[in-house]
Amino acid sequence: MTALSLIANFHEHSSLNELARTHIGKLIIWVIGTALLTYHHVSPLAAVAIGLVFIAPAFRRIILSVATIAVIFEYYVDRQALALSFSFVAPEHAMAWAKVGVFFTLITVGFYVLFQLAKRLPNAPGLVRRHPVLLLHCVVISAFGLMLVFPPLAAMAELVPWLIWRISYLLQFGQRGGAKSTGFTDHLFYLWPIYEGSGLPYGKGLDYLSRHEARDEEADASSRLAGIKVLALATLWDGTLYLFEGFFYHEFAADALFGINIGLPTMQQAIAQGDNSVGVAWLTVILGLFHIVLRYAVIGHIIVGLLRLAGFNIFRNTYKPLLSESIVDFWSRFNYYFKELMVEFFFYPTFLRFPRLHARLRLFLAVLAAAFVGNMYYHIFFSQRSLAAGDYLIIWDTWSPRMVYCVLLAIGIWISMLRQQEARKVRATKTTLQKFRAIAGVWLFYSVVHVWNLTGDDLTWSKRIDFSISLLGL
């Protein structure tokens, strides 16, 4: 085994695993993990919770749920711009603190009611039992309509994109009968996780998390070491992203690498300004792919690293997507938990709904449901303020270009899946050159369609079309 392999796979070494099970080993891992989490601006509550989990791993769900309650409280304190100090009970802050109390109570009680509903789903009326997730989304969509006539409800709209999919996983778990033998603290910790800044349910629901939860000291130690590895990679990719931006983009010229900055526009800037040469257009497109992969890798590695430290040794969200040899493989590796969300709530329901259709048509409809319908539906919720205010024109301007991206993505994934099916029948081994060509083809596809994935007020339809045409030298 090479030195590089030893470093890359240090979390699998038996000697390190033995050390990680000792008190001194746990302390070292906690200190390193805390330092890395602090570097990435994760709430200090996370480090405290992880430390307590190290001490009492058998109570990890309870500890993380208590931390969740603290994080919910902290969130609303921040929203009301209040400081936790000895003067926090000042009379002028009374109304703000009352709002904190009301929202905090509504959220925690709401979670408990949803948990009780999930627990009783197997005995619920037929429609509720068969379609709990669909009914949840109908209620949420109806609530946006009520916000137009009762504006105070709009305050809750902010939470929809962050919570709706985690609650969907809870109801799905209850529909399968899995929630019957669980308690409230088995679910609270993932409904509002201790990390911040993502509406994507990393680790999905309890069904998936429990399958990857450490059951003994050896598995716990392995998960902690794997967490340190992923957090270290997040730091490495964060540094790489910093150097990447400083070296290539004029927007980050102040961070130039060794005083060198090539001065290229970012992909957004290139589309917005137009008049790019063919070479510059293609360079910004390819670099744009690398840029977004690095950004997703940093965010996903931080969250996965935190969950692994807590004893949930789940898959990475981003895992070597630039080495993918097929479009469908890239889609899975680039943003794994988003792909899982789309597959579970859109692909499989559609695929199972039409068993008598021709196999290829059935597959296409299922892929279209996931990569187009589900993809668009997921992202539109992030215009929650516009939905609450009825500003549908703003929503159209923001997300309509993404429809092109989603359609092209669906077609690309469908063709890729069909080609994979044919390749399995032939069982041919690819040469090195064929692998490079396949990887280059994946890069080319995702780079070009990404033109329609970007958001920005100045990225109009006409500018995107002009930029796409410019790639052809026209």
ROSE-512811 format. One record per residue (C-alpha): residue in three letters; x, z negated, y negated. Coordinates in nm, 4 decimals. Each point is the difference from the previous one (the first is absolute). Layout:
N
ala | X | Z | Y .
...
END
This chain:
474
met | 0.0000 | 0.0000 | 0.0000 .
thr | 0.1423 | 0.1032 | -0.3386 .
ala | 0.0505 | -0.2386 | -0.2925 .
leu | -0.2720 | 0.1829 | -0.1950 .
ser | -0.2427 | -0.0425 | 0.2884 .
leu | 0.0831 | -0.3700 | 0.0223 .
ile | -0.0775 | -0.0444 | -0.3691 .
ala | -0.3171 | 0.2104 | 0.0112 .
asn | -0.1368 | -0.1876 | 0.3028 .
phe | 0.1245 | -0.3503 | -0.0740 .
his | -0.3530 | -0.1373 | 0.0415 .
glu | 0.0084 | 0.0903 | 0.3701 .
his | 0.3168 | -0.1953 | 0.0851 .
ser | -0.0640 | -0.2893 | 0.2380 .
ser | 0.2627 | -0.2226 | -0.1646 .
leu | -0.1611 | 0.0402 | -0.3424 .
asn | -0.3396 | -0.0633 | 0.1526 .
glu | 0.1270 | -0.3280 | 0.1427 .
leu | 0.1406 | -0.0979 | -0.3402 .
ala | -0.3296 | 0.0939 | -0.1696 .
arg | -0.1787 | -0.2538 | 0.2202 .
thr | 0.2090 | -0.2908 | -0.1255 .
his | -0.0774 | -0.2026 | -0.3138 .
ile | 0.3084 | 0.1298 | -0.1797 .
gly | -0.0872 | 0.3560 | 0.1024 .
lys | -0.3516 | -0.0339 | -0.1356 .
leu | 0.1374 | -0.1399 | -0.3260 .
ile | 0.2456 | 0.2880 | -0.0379 .
ile | -0.2718 | 0.2583 | 0.0676 .
trp | -0.2368 | -0.1713 | -0.2436 .
val | 0.2619 | -0.0099 | -0.2769 .
ile | 0.0882 | 0.3671 | 0.0502 .
gly | -0.3665 | 0.0985 | 0.0246 .
thr | -0.0884 | -0.1973 | -0.3143 .
ala | 0.2833 | 0.1643 | -0.1916 .
leu | -0.1134 | 0.3466 | 0.1056 .
leu | -0.3660 | -0.0714 | -0.0754 .
thr | 0.0938 | -0.1417 | -0.3408 .
tyr | 0.2038 | 0.3129 | -0.0749 .
his | -0.3103 | 0.2065 | 0.0699 .
his | -0.2192 | -0.2230 | -0.2231 .
val | -0.2201 | -0.1333 | 0.2806 .
ser | -0.1946 | -0.3152 | -0.0929 .
pro | 0.1925 | -0.3267 | 0.0652 .
leu | -0.3042 | -0.1130 | 0.1968 .
ala | 0.1018 | 0.2478 | 0.2684 .
ala | 0.3413 | -0.1635 | 0.0446 .
val | -0.1590 | -0.3447 | 0.0200 .
ala | -0.2524 | 0.1217 | 0.2586 .
ile | 0.2708 | 0.1676 | 0.2089 .
gly | 0.2069 | -0.3206 | -0.0057 .
leu | -0.2953 | -0.2010 | 0.1292 .
val | -0.0658 | 0.2612 | 0.2703 .
phe | 0.3629 | -0.0381 | 0.1128 .
ile | -0.0571 | -0.3747 | 0.0347 .
ala | -0.3369 | 0.0245 | 0.1750 .
pro | -0.0465 | 0.3499 | 0.1439 .
ala | -0.2983 | -0.1088 | 0.2093 .
phe | -0.1943 | -0.0493 | -0.3254 .
arg | 0.1092 | 0.3267 | -0.1648 .
arg | -0.3543 | 0.1305 | -0.0563 .
ile | -0.1148 | -0.3258 | -0.1580 .
ile | 0.3104 | -0.0170 | -0.2207 .
leu | -0.0408 | 0.3606 | -0.1121 .
ser | -0.3710 | -0.0553 | -0.0642 .
val | 0.0707 | -0.3027 | -0.2204 .
ala | 0.2547 | 0.2149 | -0.1830 .
thr | -0.2703 | 0.2651 | -0.0366 .
ile | -0.2259 | -0.2497 | -0.1762 .
ala | 0.2875 | -0.0819 | -0.2370 .
val | 0.0666 | 0.3700 | -0.0634 .
ile | -0.3690 | 0.0674 | -0.0767 .
phe | 0.0050 | -0.2885 | -0.2477 .
glu | 0.3269 | 0.1233 | -0.1509 .
tyr | -0.1443 | 0.3513 | -0.0346 .
tyr | -0.2945 | -0.1155 | -0.2113 .
val | 0.2135 | -0.2320 | -0.2086 .
asp | 0.2175 | 0.3013 | -0.0854 .
arg | -0.3093 | 0.2119 | -0.0708 .
gln | -0.1201 | -0.2568 | -0.2536 .
ala | 0.3495 | -0.0241 | -0.1554 .
leu | 0.0143 | -0.3746 | 0.0608 .
ala | 0.3138 | -0.2061 | 0.0523 .
leu | 0.0187 | -0.2729 | 0.2634 .
ser | 0.1282 | -0.2849 | -0.2134 .
phe | -0.1072 | -0.3433 | -0.1174 .
ser | -0.2001 | 0.1661 | -0.2777 .
phe | -0.1941 | 0.2270 | 0.2348 .
val | -0.3175 | -0.2083 | -0.0521 .
ala | -0.0015 | 0.0666 | -0.3753 .
pro | -0.3595 | 0.0408 | -0.1302 .
glu | 0.0645 | 0.3539 | -0.1270 .
his | 0.0787 | 0.1049 | 0.3584 .
ala | -0.3139 | -0.1545 | 0.1486 .
met | -0.1916 | 0.3276 | 0.0303 .
ala | 0.2998 | 0.1807 | 0.1541 .
trp | 0.0452 | -0.2751 | 0.2566 .
ala | -0.3710 | 0.0097 | 0.0755 .
lys | 0.0349 | 0.3723 | 0.0772 .
val | 0.2948 | -0.0764 | 0.2281 .
gly | -0.2113 | -0.2538 | 0.1878 .
val | -0.2973 | 0.2343 | 0.0339 .
phe | 0.2009 | 0.2982 | 0.1239 .
phe | 0.2135 | -0.2131 | 0.2300 .
thr | -0.3134 | -0.1499 | 0.1556 .
leu | -0.1724 | 0.3359 | 0.0337 .
ile | 0.2983 | 0.1557 | 0.1777 .
thr | 0.0681 | -0.2819 | 0.2442 .
val | -0.3693 | -0.0536 | 0.0796 .
gly | -0.0450 | 0.3779 | 0.0285 .
phe | 0.2851 | 0.0207 | 0.2516 .
tyr | -0.1535 | -0.2818 | 0.2028 .
val | -0.3427 | 0.1670 | 0.0047 .
leu | 0.1560 | 0.3283 | 0.1124 .
phe | 0.1896 | -0.1814 | 0.2742 .
gln | -0.3204 | -0.1623 | 0.1250 .
leu | -0.1706 | 0.3402 | -0.0061 .
ala | 0.2852 | 0.1569 | 0.1999 .
lys | -0.0209 | -0.2837 | 0.2509 .
arg | -0.3699 | 0.0618 | 0.0566 .
leu | 0.0081 | 0.3808 | 0.0043 .
pro | -0.0454 | 0.0345 | 0.3788 .
asn | -0.3370 | -0.1767 | -0.0389 .
ala | -0.1015 | 0.1703 | -0.3257 .
pro | -0.2884 | 0.2514 | -0.0339 .
gly | 0.0758 | 0.3421 | 0.1478 .
leu | 0.0851 | 0.1859 | -0.3222 .
val | 0.2297 | -0.2775 | -0.1249 .
arg | 0.1646 | -0.0375 | 0.3416 .
arg | 0.0682 | 0.3740 | 0.0365 .
his | 0.1100 | 0.0822 | -0.3556 .
pro | 0.1325 | -0.3122 | -0.1796 .
val | 0.2823 | 0.1833 | -0.1786 .
leu | -0.2279 | 0.2803 | -0.1174 .
leu | -0.2524 | -0.2532 | -0.1327 .
leu | 0.2789 | -0.1876 | -0.1812 .
his | 0.1045 | 0.3164 | -0.1816 .
cys | -0.3624 | 0.0841 | -0.0837 .
val | -0.0374 | -0.3464 | -0.1548 .
val | 0.3202 | 0.0441 | -0.2029 .
ile | -0.1047 | 0.3438 | -0.1246 .
ser | -0.3434 | -0.1383 | -0.0922 .
ala | 0.1708 | -0.2859 | -0.1828 .
phe | 0.1801 | 0.2504 | -0.2218 .
gly | -0.3419 | 0.1365 | -0.0920 .
leu | -0.1231 | -0.3509 | -0.0865 .
met | 0.3021 | -0.0493 | -0.2250 .
leu | -0.1378 | 0.2694 | -0.2306 .
val | -0.3126 | -0.2083 | -0.0690 .
phe | 0.1614 | -0.3450 | 0.0361 .
pro | 0.3509 | 0.0207 | -0.1578 .
pro | 0.1115 | -0.3560 | 0.0942 .
leu | 0.0269 | 0.1224 | 0.3598 .
ala | 0.2722 | 0.2421 | -0.1125 .
ala | 0.2505 | -0.2857 | 0.0094 .
met | -0.0186 | 0.0123 | 0.3788 .
ala | 0.0720 | 0.3735 | 0.0065 .
glu | 0.3701 | -0.0698 | -0.0500 .
leu | 0.0221 | -0.1457 | 0.3496 .
val | -0.1701 | 0.2799 | 0.1910 .
pro | 0.3047 | 0.2203 | 0.0805 .
trp | 0.2040 | -0.3066 | 0.0993 .
leu | -0.2555 | -0.1595 | 0.2299 .
ile | -0.2411 | 0.2573 | 0.1408 .
trp | 0.2259 | 0.1275 | 0.2803 .
arg | 0.1160 | -0.3443 | 0.1099 .
ile | -0.3639 | -0.1066 | 0.0215 .
ser | -0.0698 | 0.3213 | 0.1922 .
tyr | 0.2603 | -0.1024 | 0.2593 .
leu | -0.1616 | -0.3447 | 0.0222 .
leu | -0.3449 | 0.1488 | 0.0654 .
gln | 0.1411 | 0.2507 | 0.2483 .
phe | 0.1654 | -0.2876 | 0.1881 .
gly | -0.3282 | -0.1909 | -0.0023 .
gln | -0.1879 | 0.3074 | 0.1252 .
arg | 0.2262 | 0.0023 | 0.3070 .
gly | -0.0840 | -0.3645 | 0.0625 .
gly | 0.3506 | -0.1203 | -0.0811 .
ala | -0.0983 | -0.2351 | -0.2837 .
lys | -0.2085 | -0.2298 | 0.2195 .
ser | 0.2920 | -0.2148 | 0.1108 .
thr | 0.1824 | -0.0038 | -0.3338 .
gly | -0.0078 | -0.2288 | -0.3016 .
phe | -0.0142 | 0.0692 | -0.3730 .
thr | 0.3749 | -0.0547 | -0.0452 .
asp | 0.0689 | 0.2674 | 0.2614 .
his | -0.1265 | 0.2561 | -0.2498 .
leu | 0.0385 | -0.1392 | -0.3502 .
phe | 0.3765 | 0.0552 | -0.0109 .
tyr | -0.0292 | 0.3787 | 0.0327 .
leu | -0.3189 | 0.0438 | -0.2046 .
trp | 0.1983 | -0.1018 | -0.3082 .
pro | 0.3683 | 0.0053 | 0.1078 .
ile | 0.2729 | -0.1973 | -0.1724 .
tyr | 0.1781 | 0.3157 | -0.1112 .
glu | -0.1380 | 0.1831 | -0.3010 .
gly | -0.0444 | 0.3516 | -0.1296 .
ser | -0.1446 | 0.2011 | 0.2868 .
gly | -0.3518 | 0.0965 | 0.0963 .
leu | 0.1293 | 0.1351 | 0.3298 .
pro | -0.0596 | -0.2461 | 0.2869 .
tyr | 0.3503 | -0.0256 | 0.1456 .
gly | -0.0312 | -0.1427 | 0.3492 .
lys | -0.3679 | 0.1020 | 0.0023 .
gly | -0.2228 | -0.2803 | 0.1290 .
leu | 0.0305 | -0.2906 | 0.2418 .
asp | -0.0293 | 0.2256 | 0.3049 .
tyr | 0.3276 | 0.1779 | -0.0813 .
leu | 0.1749 | -0.2991 | -0.1560 .
ser | -0.0665 | -0.2250 | 0.2998 .
arg | 0.1470 | 0.2592 | 0.2372 .
his | 0.3271 | -0.0190 | -0.1956 .
glu | -0.0048 | -0.3748 | -0.0645 .
ala | 0.2893 | -0.2034 | 0.1395 .
arg | -0.1079 | -0.2181 | 0.2927 .
asp | 0.3220 | -0.1889 | 0.0717 .
glu | 0.3244 | -0.1039 | -0.1704 .
glu | 0.1919 | 0.3055 | 0.1150 .
ala | -0.2631 | 0.2410 | -0.1359 .
asp | -0.0192 | -0.2017 | -0.3226 .
ala | 0.3764 | 0.0209 | -0.0495 .
ser | -0.0021 | 0.3711 | 0.0753 .
ser | -0.2784 | 0.0567 | -0.2532 .
arg | 0.1847 | -0.1969 | -0.2696 .
leu | 0.3213 | 0.1941 | 0.0530 .
ala | -0.1966 | 0.3263 | -0.0065 .
gly | -0.1546 | -0.1179 | -0.3261 .
ile | 0.3413 | -0.0583 | -0.1547 .
lys | 0.1085 | 0.3467 | 0.1127 .
val | -0.3005 | 0.1695 | -0.1585 .
leu | 0.0351 | -0.1980 | -0.3246 .
ala | 0.3688 | 0.0940 | -0.0113 .
leu | -0.1001 | 0.3649 | 0.0465 .
ala | -0.2547 | -0.0389 | -0.2825 .
thr | 0.2832 | -0.1199 | -0.2227 .
leu | 0.2214 | 0.2884 | 0.1115 .
trp | -0.2726 | 0.2577 | -0.0672 .
asp | -0.0756 | -0.1638 | -0.3336 .
gly | 0.3645 | 0.0381 | -0.0997 .
thr | 0.0028 | 0.3565 | 0.1296 .
leu | -0.3110 | 0.0757 | -0.2046 .
tyr | 0.1657 | -0.1426 | -0.3113 .
leu | 0.3107 | 0.2160 | 0.0509 .
phe | -0.2105 | 0.3024 | 0.0931 .
glu | -0.2007 | -0.0181 | -0.3216 .
gly | 0.3078 | -0.0698 | -0.2122 .
phe | 0.1908 | 0.2939 | 0.1462 .
phe | -0.2703 | 0.2683 | -0.0008 .
tyr | -0.2649 | -0.0702 | -0.2633 .
his | 0.0536 | 0.0097 | -0.3759 .
glu | -0.2767 | -0.2597 | -0.0362 .
phe | 0.2408 | -0.2525 | 0.1567 .
ala | 0.3175 | 0.1195 | -0.1746 .
ala | 0.0757 | -0.3565 | -0.1121 .
asp | 0.0579 | -0.0860 | 0.3672 .
ala | 0.2319 | 0.2962 | 0.0611 .
leu | 0.2221 | -0.0239 | 0.3083 .
phe | 0.3664 | -0.0177 | -0.1096 .
gly | -0.1160 | 0.1336 | -0.3351 .
ile | -0.1363 | 0.3165 | 0.1629 .
asn | -0.3615 | 0.1049 | -0.0464 .
ile | -0.1036 | 0.3512 | 0.0994 .
gly | -0.2930 | -0.0160 | -0.2396 .
leu | -0.2741 | 0.1496 | 0.2137 .
pro | -0.3665 | -0.0617 | -0.0773 .
thr | -0.2010 | -0.1987 | 0.2503 .
met | -0.2581 | 0.1969 | 0.1942 .
gln | -0.2747 | -0.1241 | -0.2334 .
gln | 0.1991 | 0.1047 | -0.3060 .
ala | 0.0842 | 0.3400 | 0.1469 .
ile | -0.3672 | 0.0736 | 0.0665 .
ala | -0.1120 | -0.1282 | -0.3402 .
gln | 0.2614 | 0.1838 | -0.2091 .
gly | -0.0040 | 0.3320 | 0.1900 .
asp | 0.2533 | 0.2770 | -0.0698 .
asn | 0.2283 | -0.1053 | 0.2851 .
ser | 0.2409 | 0.2360 | 0.1692 .
val | -0.0609 | 0.0618 | 0.3703 .
gly | 0.3077 | -0.2047 | 0.0898 .
val | -0.1013 | -0.2993 | -0.2134 .
ala | -0.3586 | 0.0160 | 0.1292 .
trp | 0.1101 | -0.0075 | 0.3636 .
leu | 0.2569 | -0.2717 | -0.0651 .
thr | -0.2569 | -0.2261 | -0.1642 .
val | -0.2415 | 0.0614 | 0.2873 .
ile | 0.2520 | -0.0927 | 0.2713 .
leu | 0.1320 | -0.2970 | -0.1968 .
gly | -0.3608 | -0.1083 | -0.0605 .
leu | -0.0474 | -0.0337 | 0.3754 .
phe | 0.3097 | -0.2182 | 0.0342 .
his | -0.1118 | -0.2051 | -0.2995 .
ile | -0.3439 | -0.0853 | 0.1336 .
val | 0.1355 | -0.0756 | 0.3483 .
leu | 0.2458 | -0.2502 | -0.1494 .
arg | -0.2728 | -0.1635 | -0.2080 .
tyr | -0.2320 | -0.0424 | 0.2976 .
ala | 0.2860 | -0.1262 | 0.2156 .
val | 0.0842 | -0.2765 | -0.2485 .
ile | -0.3587 | -0.1249 | -0.0355 .
gly | -0.0819 | 0.0204 | 0.3703 .
his | 0.3241 | -0.1635 | 0.1135 .
ile | -0.0561 | -0.2991 | -0.2308 .
ile | -0.3483 | -0.0660 | 0.1388 .
val | 0.0903 | 0.0642 | 0.3635 .
gly | 0.3096 | -0.2181 | -0.0408 .
leu | -0.2125 | -0.2847 | -0.1323 .
leu | -0.2465 | 0.0285 | 0.2881 .
arg | 0.2834 | 0.0074 | 0.2521 .
leu | 0.1472 | -0.3164 | -0.1498 .
ala | -0.3414 | -0.1564 | 0.0475 .
gly | 0.0124 | 0.0890 | 0.3713 .
phe | -0.1918 | 0.3292 | 0.0090 .
asn | 0.2505 | 0.2544 | 0.1287 .
ile | -0.2023 | 0.3044 | -0.1053 .
phe | 0.1124 | 0.3621 | -0.0331 .
arg | 0.1596 | 0.1235 | -0.3189 .
asn | -0.2211 | 0.1885 | -0.2414 .
thr | 0.2694 | 0.2606 | -0.0716 .
tyr | 0.2336 | 0.0911 | 0.2844 .
lys | 0.2420 | 0.2939 | -0.0367 .
pro | -0.2625 | 0.2505 | -0.1203 .
leu | 0.2661 | 0.2453 | -0.1214 .
leu | 0.1101 | 0.0475 | 0.3626 .
ser | -0.3490 | 0.1031 | 0.1103 .
glu | -0.0175 | 0.3308 | 0.1830 .
ser | -0.3735 | 0.0515 | -0.0489 .
ile | -0.2509 | -0.0458 | -0.2810 .
val | -0.2143 | -0.2429 | 0.1989 .
asp | 0.3085 | -0.2063 | 0.0872 .
phe | 0.0970 | -0.0216 | -0.3683 .
trp | -0.3534 | -0.1113 | -0.0903 .
ser | 0.0279 | -0.2859 | 0.2465 .
arg | 0.3539 | -0.1039 | -0.0908 .
phe | -0.0327 | 0.0255 | -0.3780 .
asn | -0.2923 | -0.2372 | -0.0524 .
tyr | -0.0860 | -0.1380 | 0.3433 .
tyr | -0.2701 | -0.2526 | -0.0931 .
phe | -0.1799 | 0.2498 | -0.2216 .
lys | 0.0020 | 0.2482 | 0.2882 .
glu | -0.1345 | -0.2727 | 0.2309 .
leu | -0.2776 | -0.0771 | -0.2463 .
met | -0.1027 | 0.3638 | -0.0209 .
val | 0.0150 | 0.0447 | 0.3776 .
glu | -0.2018 | -0.3109 | 0.0865 .
phe | -0.2770 | 0.0350 | -0.2575 .
phe | -0.0264 | 0.3781 | -0.0361 .
phe | 0.1817 | 0.1974 | 0.2719 .
tyr | -0.1274 | -0.1771 | 0.3132 .
pro | -0.3618 | -0.0436 | -0.1173 .
thr | -0.0188 | 0.3725 | -0.0794 .
phe | 0.1813 | 0.1068 | 0.3173 .
leu | -0.2287 | -0.2107 | 0.2203 .
arg | -0.3101 | 0.1140 | -0.1891 .
phe | 0.0314 | 0.3639 | 0.1126 .
pro | 0.1005 | -0.0027 | 0.3689 .
arg | -0.1566 | 0.3400 | 0.0772 .
leu | 0.1742 | 0.2037 | -0.2668 .
his | 0.2861 | 0.2333 | 0.0826 .
ala | 0.3172 | -0.2100 | 0.0315 .
arg | 0.1801 | 0.1635 | -0.2935 .
leu | -0.3013 | -0.0186 | -0.2322 .
arg | -0.0635 | -0.3592 | 0.1001 .
leu | 0.3618 | -0.0871 | -0.0756 .
phe | -0.0124 | 0.1798 | -0.3347 .
leu | -0.3132 | -0.1869 | -0.1107 .
ala | 0.1572 | -0.3326 | 0.0969 .
val | 0.3229 | 0.0801 | -0.1865 .
leu | -0.1982 | 0.1192 | -0.3023 .
ala | -0.1999 | -0.3236 | 0.0032 .
ala | 0.3223 | -0.2052 | -0.0036 .
ala | 0.2382 | 0.2020 | -0.2169 .
phe | -0.2595 | 0.1287 | -0.2480 .
val | -0.3192 | -0.2085 | -0.0048 .
gly | 0.1597 | -0.3362 | 0.0773 .
asn | 0.3032 | 0.0695 | -0.2154 .
met | -0.2105 | 0.0862 | -0.3042 .
tyr | -0.2438 | -0.2850 | 0.0614 .
tyr | 0.2835 | -0.2552 | 0.0231 .
his | 0.1632 | 0.1083 | -0.3258 .
ile | -0.3174 | 0.0334 | -0.2074 .
phe | -0.0512 | -0.3767 | 0.0323 .
phe | 0.3143 | -0.0443 | -0.2114 .
ser | -0.2044 | 0.1319 | -0.2927 .
gln | -0.2166 | -0.3091 | 0.0394 .
arg | -0.0406 | -0.0542 | -0.3746 .
ser | -0.1249 | 0.3542 | -0.0491 .
leu | -0.2347 | -0.0392 | 0.2971 .
ala | -0.1378 | -0.3222 | -0.1465 .
ala | -0.0457 | 0.1629 | -0.3421 .
gly | -0.1433 | 0.3269 | 0.1342 .
asp | 0.2877 | 0.2052 | -0.1438 .
tyr | -0.0158 | 0.2616 | 0.2750 .
leu | 0.1664 | 0.2700 | -0.2097 .
ile | 0.3137 | -0.2150 | -0.0232 .
ile | -0.0081 | -0.0452 | 0.3771 .
trp | -0.0269 | 0.3774 | 0.0456 .
asp | 0.2907 | 0.0658 | -0.2387 .
thr | 0.2138 | -0.2603 | 0.1788 .
trp | -0.0645 | 0.0861 | 0.3621 .
ser | -0.1316 | 0.3562 | 0.0241 .
pro | 0.3499 | 0.1577 | 0.0318 .
arg | 0.0547 | -0.2247 | 0.2995 .
met | -0.2725 | 0.1914 | 0.1829 .
val | 0.2385 | 0.2962 | 0.0239 .
tyr | 0.2699 | -0.2287 | 0.1403 .
cys | -0.2411 | -0.1508 | 0.2541 .
val | -0.1320 | 0.3362 | 0.1194 .
leu | 0.3530 | 0.1402 | 0.0411 .
leu | 0.1069 | -0.3214 | 0.1721 .
ala | -0.2936 | 0.0169 | 0.2422 .
ile | 0.0739 | 0.3628 | 0.0877 .
gly | 0.3695 | -0.0767 | 0.0441 .
ile | -0.0653 | -0.3017 | 0.2241 .
trp | -0.2537 | 0.1929 | 0.2091 .
ile | 0.2382 | 0.2914 | 0.0592 .
ser | 0.2814 | -0.2439 | 0.0726 .
met | -0.2115 | -0.1816 | 0.2596 .
leu | -0.0946 | 0.3270 | 0.1687 .
arg | 0.3666 | 0.1039 | 0.0128 .
gln | 0.0937 | -0.3347 | 0.1507 .
gln | -0.2643 | 0.0453 | 0.2692 .
glu | 0.1421 | 0.3424 | 0.0856 .
ala | 0.3561 | -0.1344 | 0.0000 .
arg | -0.0952 | -0.2704 | 0.2513 .
lys | -0.1263 | 0.2667 | 0.2379 .
val | 0.3228 | 0.1982 | -0.0216 .
arg | 0.2270 | -0.3081 | -0.0058 .
ala | 0.2798 | 0.1953 | -0.1630 .
thr | 0.2997 | -0.1872 | -0.1411 .
lys | 0.0896 | 0.0798 | -0.3595 .
thr | 0.3517 | 0.1004 | -0.0924 .
thr | 0.1750 | -0.1698 | -0.2903 .
leu | -0.0654 | 0.3046 | -0.2177 .
gln | -0.3696 | -0.0022 | 0.0896 .
lys | -0.0208 | -0.3691 | -0.0896 .
phe | 0.1596 | 0.0650 | -0.3403 .
arg | -0.2403 | 0.2862 | -0.0610 .
ala | -0.2963 | -0.2196 | 0.0931 .
ile | 0.1146 | -0.2799 | -0.2320 .
ala | 0.0571 | 0.2489 | -0.2837 .
gly | -0.3494 | 0.1411 | 0.0553 .
val | -0.1511 | -0.3484 | -0.0287 .
trp | 0.1947 | -0.0634 | -0.3217 .
leu | -0.1171 | 0.3318 | -0.1410 .
phe | -0.3655 | -0.0674 | 0.0811 .
tyr | -0.0160 | -0.3522 | -0.1397 .
ser | 0.2068 | 0.0866 | -0.3077 .
val | -0.2326 | 0.2846 | -0.0983 .
val | -0.3323 | -0.1749 | 0.0693 .
his | 0.1246 | -0.3080 | -0.1872 .
val | -0.0508 | 0.1984 | -0.3217 .
trp | -0.3704 | -0.0780 | 0.0441 .
asn | 0.0513 | -0.3632 | 0.1000 .
leu | 0.1430 | -0.1158 | -0.3332 .
thr | -0.2182 | -0.1664 | -0.2630 .
gly | 0.0316 | 0.0169 | -0.3777 .
asp | -0.2139 | 0.0912 | -0.2986 .
asp | 0.2287 | 0.2907 | -0.0915 .
leu | 0.0053 | 0.1461 | 0.3538 .
thr | -0.2902 | 0.2398 | -0.0381 .
trp | -0.1235 | 0.2478 | 0.2583 .
ser | 0.1451 | 0.2933 | -0.1930 .
lys | 0.3435 | -0.1618 | -0.0272 .
arg | 0.0080 | -0.0767 | 0.3716 .
ile | -0.1014 | 0.3564 | 0.0822 .
asp | 0.2640 | 0.1423 | -0.2377 .
phe | 0.2665 | -0.2242 | 0.1518 .
ser | -0.0975 | 0.0975 | 0.3549 .
ile | 0.0189 | 0.3692 | -0.0946 .
ser | 0.3391 | -0.0562 | -0.1641 .
leu | 0.1349 | -0.1112 | 0.3393 .
leu | -0.0557 | 0.3588 | 0.1117 .
gly | 0.2059 | 0.1293 | -0.2915 .
leu | -0.3069 | 0.1447 | -0.1751 .
END
